Amino acid sequence: MKLIRDKIPMLMKQAGVKFEARVADNDEYKELLVKKMQEEVKELMEDQDIEEAADVYEVFLALIKLWGHDVHDVVAHAEAKQAERGGFSQRVVLLDSETYKTNTGVSKYTSQLFGTPGED
């Protein structure tokens, strides 16, 4: 069982493929979207293909809509964060600091300087 794109059942029917499908309830939809994102990101990391990037983007759009966000708001927040903190294009790697421990894998920046602990 997996979440598929909305038009896949119609395409399968047109192709004469026998299948069984149903509509997920809200809780199941949330779970399946998270699994789909994990699947699509894994595929993108393996292939670095534009098709895989488009799949990740499509699932991302569905997730933010589900969470009650609008893509324009997400873009505005991303742009504000980039203006304030920069992006990732300069490839800066933090090796150590008083507020970050590399062995935990989690940022521990002080909230005074960098916002909520754990933010990227």
N, CA, C and O atoms as CSV, one atom per row, in Angstrom:
chain,resi,resn,atom,element,x,y,z
A,1,MET,N,N,0.843,-1.171,0.000
A,1,MET,CA,C,0.000,0.000,0.000
A,1,MET,C,C,0.892,1.239,0.000
A,1,MET,O,O,1.827,1.355,0.793
A,2,LYS,N,N,0.578,2.159,-0.910
A,2,LYS,CA,C,1.337,3.395,-0.958
A,2,LYS,C,C,0.496,4.497,-1.584
A,2,LYS,O,O,-0.439,4.239,-2.341
A,3,LEU,N,N,0.848,5.713,-1.252
A,3,LEU,CA,C,0.173,6.873,-1.804
A,3,LEU,C,C,0.634,7.080,-3.240
A,3,LEU,O,O,1.828,7.028,-3.537
A,4,ILE,N,N,-0.324,7.313,-4.119
A,4,ILE,CA,C,0.000,7.528,-5.529
A,4,ILE,C,C,-0.596,8.855,-5.989
A,4,ILE,O,O,-1.471,9.422,-5.333
A,5,ARG,N,N,-0.112,9.330,-7.111
A,5,ARG,CA,C,-0.633,10.577,-7.679
A,5,ARG,C,C,-2.098,10.397,-8.076
A,5,ARG,O,O,-2.538,9.299,-8.415
A,6,ASP,N,N,-2.837,11.498,-8.026
A,6,ASP,CA,C,-4.286,11.496,-8.216
A,6,ASP,C,C,-4.761,10.867,-9.524
A,6,ASP,O,O,-5.814,10.230,-9.547
A,7,LYS,N,N,-4.016,11.030,-10.602
A,7,LYS,CA,C,-4.469,10.545,-11.909
A,7,LYS,C,C,-4.005,9.131,-12.243
A,7,LYS,O,O,-4.364,8.594,-13.291
A,8,ILE,N,N,-3.223,8.533,-11.377
A,8,ILE,CA,C,-2.705,7.187,-11.648
A,8,ILE,C,C,-3.823,6.154,-11.806
A,8,ILE,O,O,-3.753,5.340,-12.727
A,9,PRO,N,N,-4.855,6.150,-10.946
A,9,PRO,CA,C,-5.927,5.164,-11.169
A,9,PRO,C,C,-6.580,5.295,-12.548
A,9,PRO,O,O,-6.854,4.285,-13.195
A,10,MET,N,N,-6.830,6.515,-12.999
A,10,MET,CA,C,-7.426,6.723,-14.318
A,10,MET,C,C,-6.490,6.194,-15.418
A,10,MET,O,O,-6.942,5.548,-16.363
A,11,LEU,N,N,-5.209,6.468,-15.289
A,11,LEU,CA,C,-4.237,6.011,-16.280
A,11,LEU,C,C,-4.128,4.485,-16.290
A,11,LEU,O,O,-3.995,3.872,-17.349
A,12,MET,N,N,-4.187,3.886,-15.111
A,12,MET,CA,C,-4.133,2.431,-15.023
A,12,MET,C,C,-5.381,1.808,-15.667
A,12,MET,O,O,-5.292,0.808,-16.379
A,13,LYS,N,N,-6.524,2.412,-15.407
A,13,LYS,CA,C,-7.773,1.917,-15.986
A,13,LYS,C,C,-7.720,2.012,-17.504
A,13,LYS,O,O,-8.104,1.073,-18.201
A,14,GLN,N,N,-7.245,3.140,-18.018
A,14,GLN,CA,C,-7.133,3.325,-19.471
A,14,GLN,C,C,-6.187,2.308,-20.095
A,14,GLN,O,O,-6.371,1.892,-21.239
A,15,ALA,N,N,-5.174,1.915,-19.331
A,15,ALA,CA,C,-4.200,0.948,-19.836
A,15,ALA,C,C,-4.656,-0.494,-19.642
A,15,ALA,O,O,-3.962,-1.431,-20.035
A,16,GLY,N,N,-5.834,-0.665,-19.029
A,16,GLY,CA,C,-6.351,-2.016,-18.828
A,16,GLY,C,C,-5.708,-2.754,-17.670
A,16,GLY,O,O,-5.777,-3.982,-17.602
A,17,VAL,N,N,-5.087,-2.028,-16.765
A,17,VAL,CA,C,-4.431,-2.643,-15.609
A,17,VAL,C,C,-5.454,-2.832,-14.497
A,17,VAL,O,O,-6.177,-1.900,-14.145
A,18,LYS,N,N,-5.511,-4.036,-13.949
A,18,LYS,CA,C,-6.391,-4.294,-12.815
A,18,LYS,C,C,-5.703,-3.796,-11.552
A,18,LYS,O,O,-4.511,-4.025,-11.347
A,19,PHE,N,N,-6.468,-3.112,-10.712
A,19,PHE,CA,C,-5.906,-2.561,-9.485
A,19,PHE,C,C,-7.011,-2.359,-8.460
A,19,PHE,O,O,-8.199,-2.412,-8.776
A,20,GLU,N,N,-6.592,-2.131,-7.248
A,20,GLU,CA,C,-7.505,-1.790,-6.165
A,20,GLU,C,C,-6.942,-0.550,-5.487
A,20,GLU,O,O,-5.757,-0.497,-5.160
A,21,ALA,N,N,-7.791,0.442,-5.280
A,21,ALA,CA,C,-7.354,1.685,-4.643
A,21,ALA,C,C,-8.502,2.241,-3.819
A,21,ALA,O,O,-9.660,1.881,-4.031
A,22,ARG,N,N,-8.185,3.100,-2.898
A,22,ARG,CA,C,-9.190,3.781,-2.099
A,22,ARG,C,C,-8.637,5.134,-1.669
A,22,ARG,O,O,-7.451,5.405,-1.850
A,23,VAL,N,N,-9.474,5.967,-1.111
A,23,VAL,CA,C,-9.057,7.276,-0.617
A,23,VAL,C,C,-8.702,7.146,0.859
A,23,VAL,O,O,-9.462,6.562,1.632
A,24,ALA,N,N,-7.570,7.680,1.248
A,24,ALA,CA,C,-7.103,7.627,2.638
A,24,ALA,C,C,-7.868,8.621,3.502
A,24,ALA,O,O,-8.269,9.686,3.032
A,25,ASP,N,N,-8.067,8.267,4.765
A,25,ASP,CA,C,-8.628,9.244,5.698
A,25,ASP,C,C,-7.500,10.204,6.114
A,25,ASP,O,O,-6.345,10.002,5.736
A,26,ASN,N,N,-7.826,11.224,6.874
A,26,ASN,CA,C,-6.843,12.265,7.210
A,26,ASN,C,C,-5.610,11.736,7.928
A,26,ASN,O,O,-4.489,12.103,7.576
A,27,ASP,N,N,-5.797,10.882,8.927
A,27,ASP,CA,C,-4.653,10.364,9.680
A,27,ASP,C,C,-3.751,9.495,8.799
A,27,ASP,O,O,-2.526,9.609,8.837
A,28,GLU,N,N,-4.375,8.640,8.018
A,28,GLU,CA,C,-3.602,7.781,7.123
A,28,GLU,C,C,-2.882,8.620,6.072
A,28,GLU,O,O,-1.729,8.348,5.739
A,29,TYR,N,N,-3.561,9.635,5.551
A,29,TYR,CA,C,-2.965,10.526,4.547
A,29,TYR,C,C,-1.689,11.180,5.086
A,29,TYR,O,O,-0.677,11.250,4.388
A,30,LYS,N,N,-1.747,11.656,6.330
A,30,LYS,CA,C,-0.562,12.262,6.945
A,30,LYS,C,C,0.597,11.260,6.982
A,30,LYS,O,O,1.720,11.576,6.591
A,31,GLU,N,N,0.304,10.058,7.456
A,31,GLU,CA,C,1.339,9.021,7.539
A,31,GLU,C,C,1.905,8.676,6.165
A,31,GLU,O,O,3.118,8.560,5.989
A,32,LEU,N,N,1.012,8.517,5.201
A,32,LEU,CA,C,1.446,8.130,3.858
A,32,LEU,C,C,2.245,9.241,3.178
A,32,LEU,O,O,3.183,8.961,2.432
A,33,LEU,N,N,1.880,10.494,3.430
A,33,LEU,CA,C,2.663,11.608,2.859
A,33,LEU,C,C,4.077,11.638,3.423
A,33,LEU,O,O,5.037,11.871,2.688
A,34,VAL,N,N,4.208,11.404,4.716
A,34,VAL,CA,C,5.544,11.376,5.327
A,34,VAL,C,C,6.366,10.240,4.731
A,34,VAL,O,O,7.536,10.430,4.399
A,35,LYS,N,N,5.766,9.062,4.594
A,35,LYS,CA,C,6.468,7.935,3.976
A,35,LYS,C,C,6.837,8.240,2.527
A,35,LYS,O,O,7.929,7.903,2.069
A,36,LYS,N,N,5.907,8.886,1.807
A,36,LYS,CA,C,6.164,9.239,0.410
A,36,LYS,C,C,7.325,10.222,0.322
A,36,LYS,O,O,8.163,10.104,-0.571
A,37,MET,N,N,7.388,11.188,1.232
A,37,MET,CA,C,8.501,12.150,1.225
A,37,MET,C,C,9.819,11.424,1.466
A,37,MET,O,O,10.806,11.692,0.781
A,38,GLN,N,N,9.846,10.525,2.414
A,38,GLN,CA,C,11.069,9.759,2.682
A,38,GLN,C,C,11.489,8.964,1.449
A,38,GLN,O,O,12.668,8.932,1.096
A,39,GLU,N,N,10.531,8.329,0.805
A,39,GLU,CA,C,10.796,7.548,-0.402
A,39,GLU,C,C,11.349,8.437,-1.521
A,39,GLU,O,O,12.334,8.090,-2.173
A,40,GLU,N,N,10.704,9.582,-1.732
A,40,GLU,CA,C,11.111,10.464,-2.829
A,40,GLU,C,C,12.472,11.111,-2.562
A,40,GLU,O,O,13.269,11.268,-3.487
A,41,VAL,N,N,12.745,11.483,-1.324
A,41,VAL,CA,C,14.053,12.055,-0.997
A,41,VAL,C,C,15.146,11.008,-1.191
A,41,VAL,O,O,16.222,11.316,-1.704
A,42,LYS,N,N,14.869,9.774,-0.782
A,42,LYS,CA,C,15.844,8.694,-0.989
A,42,LYS,C,C,16.146,8.532,-2.476
A,42,LYS,O,O,17.305,8.416,-2.875
A,43,GLU,N,N,15.097,8.525,-3.288
A,43,GLU,CA,C,15.290,8.387,-4.735
A,43,GLU,C,C,16.057,9.575,-5.311
A,43,GLU,O,O,16.901,9.401,-6.190
A,44,LEU,N,N,15.773,10.759,-4.828
A,44,LEU,CA,C,16.492,11.952,-5.291
A,44,LEU,C,C,17.970,11.867,-4.927
A,44,LEU,O,O,18.825,12.217,-5.740
A,45,MET,N,N,18.278,11.410,-3.727
A,45,MET,CA,C,19.675,11.296,-3.309
A,45,MET,C,C,20.415,10.251,-4.141
A,45,MET,O,O,21.618,10.377,-4.366
A,46,GLU,N,N,19.709,9.230,-4.594
A,46,GLU,CA,C,20.329,8.193,-5.417
A,46,GLU,C,C,20.528,8.649,-6.861
A,46,GLU,O,O,21.547,8.332,-7.474
A,47,ASP,N,N,19.560,9.391,-7.410
A,47,ASP,CA,C,19.593,9.718,-8.833
A,47,ASP,C,C,19.953,11.164,-9.174
A,47,ASP,O,O,20.448,11.425,-10.270
A,48,GLN,N,N,19.716,12.105,-8.262
A,48,GLN,CA,C,19.916,13.543,-8.520
A,48,GLN,C,C,19.290,13.950,-9.853
A,48,GLN,O,O,19.876,14.712,-10.622
A,49,ASP,N,N,18.112,13.439,-10.106
A,49,ASP,CA,C,17.407,13.636,-11.362
A,49,ASP,C,C,16.322,14.700,-11.187
A,49,ASP,O,O,15.725,14.790,-10.115
A,50,ILE,N,N,16.056,15.503,-12.215
A,50,ILE,CA,C,15.048,16.554,-12.145
A,50,ILE,C,C,13.662,15.962,-11.891
A,50,ILE,O,O,12.843,16.584,-11.213
A,51,GLU,N,N,13.390,14.779,-12.422
A,51,GLU,CA,C,12.105,14.115,-12.182
A,51,GLU,C,C,11.934,13.794,-10.702
A,51,GLU,O,O,10.851,13.971,-10.144
A,52,GLU,N,N,12.992,13.327,-10.077
A,52,GLU,CA,C,12.929,13.015,-8.640
A,52,GLU,C,C,12.779,14.297,-7.824
A,52,GLU,O,O,12.050,14.324,-6.833
A,53,ALA,N,N,13.468,15.357,-8.242
A,53,ALA,CA,C,13.334,16.650,-7.554
A,53,ALA,C,C,11.895,17.150,-7.652
A,53,ALA,O,O,11.363,17.700,-6.688
A,54,ALA,N,N,11.272,16.966,-8.795
A,54,ALA,CA,C,9.885,17.374,-8.982
A,54,ALA,C,C,8.951,16.567,-8.080
A,54,ALA,O,O,7.973,17.103,-7.561
A,55,ASP,N,N,9.249,15.286,-7.895
A,55,ASP,CA,C,8.438,14.453,-7.001
A,55,ASP,C,C,8.552,14.939,-5.554
A,55,ASP,O,O,7.548,15.023,-4.846
A,56,VAL,N,N,9.763,15.257,-5.118
A,56,VAL,CA,C,9.960,15.781,-3.761
A,56,VAL,C,C,9.183,17.081,-3.590
A,56,VAL,O,O,8.528,17.294,-2.570
A,57,TYR,N,N,9.263,17.940,-4.590
A,57,TYR,CA,C,8.562,19.221,-4.549
A,57,TYR,C,C,7.049,19.020,-4.450
A,57,TYR,O,O,6.382,19.708,-3.676
A,58,GLU,N,N,6.513,18.094,-5.219
A,58,GLU,CA,C,5.074,17.821,-5.205
A,58,GLU,C,C,4.616,17.326,-3.841
A,58,GLU,O,O,3.576,17.755,-3.341
A,59,VAL,N,N,5.382,16.432,-3.239
A,59,VAL,CA,C,5.034,15.926,-1.907
A,59,VAL,C,C,5.176,17.047,-0.875
A,59,VAL,O,O,4.351,17.166,0.030
A,60,PHE,N,N,6.212,17.862,-1.009
A,60,PHE,CA,C,6.405,19.016,-0.123
A,60,PHE,C,C,5.184,19.937,-0.172
A,60,PHE,O,O,4.694,20.374,0.869
A,61,LEU,N,N,4.695,20.231,-1.374
A,61,LEU,CA,C,3.512,21.087,-1.517
A,61,LEU,C,C,2.301,20.475,-0.819
A,61,LEU,O,O,1.544,21.183,-0.155
A,62,ALA,N,N,2.115,19.171,-0.963
A,62,ALA,CA,C,0.985,18.496,-0.315
A,62,ALA,C,C,1.117,18.554,1.206
A,62,ALA,O,O,0.129,18.760,1.911
A,63,LEU,N,N,2.345,18.371,1.711
A,63,LEU,CA,C,2.558,18.422,3.153
A,63,LEU,C,C,2.288,19.806,3.729
A,63,LEU,O,O,1.599,19.926,4.742
A,64,ILE,N,N,2.816,20.846,3.102
A,64,ILE,CA,C,2.611,22.177,3.676
A,64,ILE,C,C,1.139,22.583,3.602
A,64,ILE,O,O,0.645,23.293,4.477
A,65,LYS,N,N,0.447,22.137,2.568
A,65,LYS,CA,C,-0.997,22.405,2.476
A,65,LYS,C,C,-1.725,21.675,3.607
A,65,LYS,O,O,-2.602,22.242,4.257
A,66,LEU,N,N,-1.357,20.427,3.832
A,66,LEU,CA,C,-1.954,19.638,4.907
A,66,LEU,C,C,-1.745,20.304,6.264
A,66,LEU,O,O,-2.636,20.282,7.113
A,67,TRP,N,N,-0.575,20.891,6.466
A,67,TRP,CA,C,-0.248,21.547,7.733
A,67,TRP,C,C,-0.831,22.956,7.839
A,67,TRP,O,O,-0.627,23.643,8.839
A,68,GLY,N,N,-1.555,23.381,6.805
A,68,GLY,CA,C,-2.214,24.677,6.857
A,68,GLY,C,C,-1.358,25.848,6.426
A,68,GLY,O,O,-1.673,26.997,6.738
A,69,HIS,N,N,-0.282,25.573,5.715
A,69,HIS,CA,C,0.606,26.628,5.231
A,69,HIS,C,C,0.387,26.852,3.741
A,69,HIS,O,O,-0.161,26.001,3.039
A,70,ASP,N,N,0.817,27.991,3.287
A,70,ASP,CA,C,0.737,28.340,1.877
A,70,ASP,C,C,2.157,28.409,1.337
A,70,ASP,O,O,3.057,28.887,2.027
A,71,VAL,N,N,2.368,27.944,0.122
A,71,VAL,CA,C,3.711,27.921,-0.455
A,71,VAL,C,C,4.326,29.321,-0.500
A,71,VAL,O,O,5.538,29.471,-0.344
A,72,HIS,N,N,3.501,30.338,-0.711
A,72,HIS,CA,C,4.031,31.705,-0.761
A,72,HIS,C,C,4.547,32.144,0.605
A,72,HIS,O,O,5.540,32.867,0.691
A,73,ASP,N,N,3.880,31.709,1.668
A,73,ASP,CA,C,4.349,32.019,3.024
A,73,ASP,C,C,5.660,31.291,3.316
A,73,ASP,O,O,6.558,31.854,3.942
A,74,VAL,N,N,5.768,30.056,2.870
A,74,VAL,CA,C,6.998,29.290,3.074
A,74,VAL,C,C,8.157,29.970,2.346
A,74,VAL,O,O,9.248,30.110,2.899
A,75,VAL,N,N,7.917,30.390,1.111
A,75,VAL,CA,C,8.953,31.078,0.335
A,75,VAL,C,C,9.346,32.385,1.022
A,75,VAL,O,O,10.532,32.707,1.098
A,76,ALA,N,N,8.382,33.131,1.516
A,76,ALA,CA,C,8.673,34.394,2.208
A,76,ALA,C,C,9.519,34.152,3.456
A,76,ALA,O,O,10.463,34.894,3.729
A,77,HIS,N,N,9.175,33.111,4.209
A,77,HIS,CA,C,9.971,32.781,5.399
A,77,HIS,C,C,11.382,32.334,5.023
A,77,HIS,O,O,12.352,32.696,5.689
A,78,ALA,N,N,11.490,31.551,3.962
A,78,ALA,CA,C,12.812,31.098,3.507
A,78,ALA,C,C,13.668,32.281,3.070
A,78,ALA,O,O,14.856,32.345,3.384
A,79,GLU,N,N,13.063,33.210,2.349
A,79,GLU,CA,C,13.806,34.400,1.901
A,79,GLU,C,C,14.233,35.257,3.083
A,79,GLU,O,O,15.345,35.785,3.090
A,80,ALA,N,N,13.376,35.402,4.074
A,80,ALA,CA,C,13.724,36.180,5.273
A,80,ALA,C,C,14.861,35.508,6.032
A,80,ALA,O,O,15.785,36.177,6.494
A,81,LYS,N,N,14.791,34.191,6.160
A,81,LYS,CA,C,15.861,33.445,6.834
A,81,LYS,C,C,17.180,33.581,6.079
A,81,LYS,O,O,18.240,33.754,6.681
A,82,GLN,N,N,17.096,33.501,4.753
A,82,GLN,CA,C,18.308,33.624,3.957
A,82,GLN,C,C,18.914,35.020,4.102
A,82,GLN,O,O,20.132,35.163,4.212
A,83,ALA,N,N,18.065,36.045,4.101
A,83,ALA,CA,C,18.560,37.411,4.253
A,83,ALA,C,C,19.216,37.601,5.616
A,83,ALA,O,O,20.226,38.295,5.729
A,84,GLU,N,N,18.645,36.986,6.648
A,84,GLU,CA,C,19.162,37.138,8.011
A,84,GLU,C,C,20.366,36.248,8.300
A,84,GLU,O,O,21.341,36.693,8.905
A,85,ARG,N,N,20.296,34.988,7.865
A,85,ARG,CA,C,21.313,33.991,8.239
A,85,ARG,C,C,22.125,33.452,7.072
A,85,ARG,O,O,23.129,32.768,7.270
A,86,GLY,N,N,21.689,33.760,5.859
A,86,GLY,CA,C,22.363,33.237,4.676
A,86,GLY,C,C,21.757,31.920,4.245
A,86,GLY,O,O,20.833,31.400,4.871
A,87,GLY,N,N,22.299,31.392,3.160
A,87,GLY,CA,C,21.834,30.102,2.640
A,87,GLY,C,C,22.874,29.037,2.911
A,87,GLY,O,O,23.544,29.055,3.943
A,88,PHE,N,N,23.001,28.125,1.994
A,88,PHE,CA,C,23.969,27.034,2.130
A,88,PHE,C,C,24.951,26.983,0.966
A,88,PHE,O,O,25.734,26.039,0.862
A,89,SER,N,N,24.921,27.975,0.099
A,89,SER,CA,C,25.725,27.954,-1.124
A,89,SER,C,C,27.223,28.125,-0.877
A,89,SER,O,O,28.037,27.732,-1.714
A,90,GLN,N,N,27.590,28.702,0.256
A,90,GLN,CA,C,29.024,28.900,0.512
A,90,GLN,C,C,29.677,27.698,1.183
A,90,GLN,O,O,30.873,27.723,1.473
A,91,ARG,N,N,28.914,26.666,1.424
A,91,ARG,CA,C,29.421,25.386,1.919
A,91,ARG,C,C,30.121,25.471,3.271
A,91,ARG,O,O,31.042,24.695,3.528
A,92,VAL,N,N,29.717,26.372,4.124
A,92,VAL,CA,C,30.337,26.555,5.436
A,92,VAL,C,C,29.971,25.371,6.333
A,92,VAL,O,O,28.803,25.002,6.454
A,93,VAL,N,N,30.990,24.787,6.955
A,93,VAL,CA,C,30.796,23.650,7.848
A,93,VAL,C,C,31.247,24.042,9.244
A,93,VAL,O,O,32.408,24.400,9.440
A,94,LEU,N,N,30.341,23.979,10.222
A,94,LEU,CA,C,30.688,24.261,11.610
A,94,LEU,C,C,31.338,23.025,12.208
A,94,LEU,O,O,30.734,21.952,12.230
A,95,LEU,N,N,32.546,23.168,12.686
A,95,LEU,CA,C,33.252,22.033,13.259
A,95,LEU,C,C,32.991,21.900,14.748
A,95,LEU,O,O,32.877,20.790,15.267
A,96,ASP,N,N,32.897,23.035,15.436
A,96,ASP,CA,C,32.655,23.000,16.866
A,96,ASP,C,C,32.365,24.407,17.355
A,96,ASP,O,O,32.795,25.383,16.741
A,97,SER,N,N,31.652,24.511,18.435
A,97,SER,CA,C,31.439,25.785,19.116
A,97,SER,C,C,30.957,25.492,20.528
A,97,SER,O,O,30.703,24.337,20.872
A,98,GLU,N,N,30.830,26.517,21.336
A,98,GLU,CA,C,30.362,26.309,22.703
A,98,GLU,C,C,28.911,25.851,22.743
A,98,GLU,O,O,28.496,25.214,23.711
A,99,THR,N,N,28.134,26.161,21.714
A,99,THR,CA,C,26.700,25.856,21.744
A,99,THR,C,C,26.302,24.761,20.767
A,99,THR,O,O,25.112,24.504,20.588
A,100,TYR,N,N,27.257,24.117,20.139
A,100,TYR,CA,C,26.968,23.050,19.184
A,100,TYR,C,C,27.886,21.892,19.478
A,100,TYR,O,O,29.097,22.072,19.606
A,101,LYS,N,N,27.328,20.714,19.584
A,101,LYS,CA,C,28.126,19.519,19.811
A,101,LYS,C,C,27.981,18.605,18.610
A,101,LYS,O,O,26.892,18.098,18.341
A,102,THR,N,N,29.078,18.391,17.881
A,102,THR,CA,C,29.020,17.628,16.635
A,102,THR,C,C,28.597,16.186,16.854
A,102,THR,O,O,28.053,15.572,15.936
A,103,ASN,N,N,28.824,15.625,18.024
A,103,ASN,CA,C,28.476,14.226,18.229
A,103,ASN,C,C,26.977,14.003,18.420
A,103,ASN,O,O,26.527,12.860,18.342
A,104,THR,N,N,26.193,15.043,18.667
A,104,THR,CA,C,24.758,14.855,18.863
A,104,THR,C,C,24.003,14.911,17.548
A,104,THR,O,O,22.913,14.349,17.440
A,105,GLY,N,N,24.564,15.582,16.542
A,105,GLY,CA,C,23.882,15.713,15.272
A,105,GLY,C,C,22.770,16.749,15.296
A,105,GLY,O,O,22.043,16.899,14.313
A,106,VAL,N,N,22.626,17.467,16.406
A,106,VAL,CA,C,21.573,18.463,16.541
A,106,VAL,C,C,22.199,19.804,16.880
A,106,VAL,O,O,23.075,19.880,17.742
A,107,SER,N,N,21.764,20.852,16.219
A,107,SER,CA,C,22.232,22.195,16.530
A,107,SER,C,C,21.759,22.583,17.915
A,107,SER,O,O,20.610,22.323,18.274
A,108,LYS,N,N,22.615,23.193,18.686
A,108,LYS,CA,C,22.262,23.645,20.031
A,108,LYS,C,C,22.621,25.115,20.176
A,108,LYS,O,O,23.226,25.517,21.170
A,109,TYR,N,N,22.245,25.923,19.177
A,109,TYR,CA,C,22.541,27.351,19.205
A,109,TYR,C,C,21.735,28.033,20.285
A,109,TYR,O,O,20.617,27.619,20.591
A,110,THR,N,N,22.292,29.061,20.854
A,110,THR,CA,C,21.554,29.804,21.861
A,110,THR,C,C,20.390,30.524,21.219
A,110,THR,O,O,20.510,31.064,20.119
A,111,SER,N,N,19.260,30.530,21.913
A,111,SER,CA,C,18.057,31.146,21.361
A,111,SER,C,C,18.229,32.654,21.240
A,111,SER,O,O,17.595,33.272,20.385
A,112,GLN,N,N,19.069,33.261,22.072
A,112,GLN,CA,C,19.296,34.711,21.977
A,112,GLN,C,C,19.895,35.100,20.640
A,112,GLN,O,O,19.483,36.091,20.038
A,113,LEU,N,N,20.856,34.336,20.177
A,113,LEU,CA,C,21.563,34.690,18.963
A,113,LEU,C,C,20.948,34.090,17.706
A,113,LEU,O,O,20.903,34.735,16.659
A,114,PHE,N,N,20.477,32.856,17.816
A,114,PHE,CA,C,20.118,32.138,16.600
A,114,PHE,C,C,18.694,31.583,16.578
A,114,PHE,O,O,18.372,30.804,15.681
A,115,GLY,N,N,17.842,31.945,17.511
A,115,GLY,CA,C,16.466,31.443,17.494
A,115,GLY,C,C,16.342,30.184,18.329
A,115,GLY,O,O,17.166,29.924,19.206
A,116,THR,N,N,15.333,29.425,18.058
A,116,THR,CA,C,15.026,28.218,18.818
A,116,THR,C,C,16.085,27.151,18.586
A,116,THR,O,O,16.487,26.922,17.445
A,117,PRO,N,N,16.554,26.479,19.673
A,117,PRO,CA,C,17.521,25.390,19.497
A,117,PRO,C,C,16.989,24.346,18.525
A,117,PRO,O,O,15.813,23.982,18.558
A,118,GLY,N,N,17.878,23.874,17.662
A,118,GLY,CA,C,17.503,22.863,16.685
A,118,GLY,C,C,17.150,23.423,15.333
A,118,GLY,O,O,17.010,22.660,14.377
A,119,GLU,N,N,16.998,24.745,15.211
A,119,GLU,CA,C,16.710,25.338,13.897
A,119,GLU,C,C,17.960,25.285,13.038
A,119,GLU,O,O,19.076,25.389,13.547
A,120,ASP,N,N,17.777,25.126,11.762
A,120,ASP,CA,C,18.913,25.154,10.832
A,120,ASP,C,C,19.177,26.557,10.391
A,120,ASP,O,O,20.094,26.794,9.605
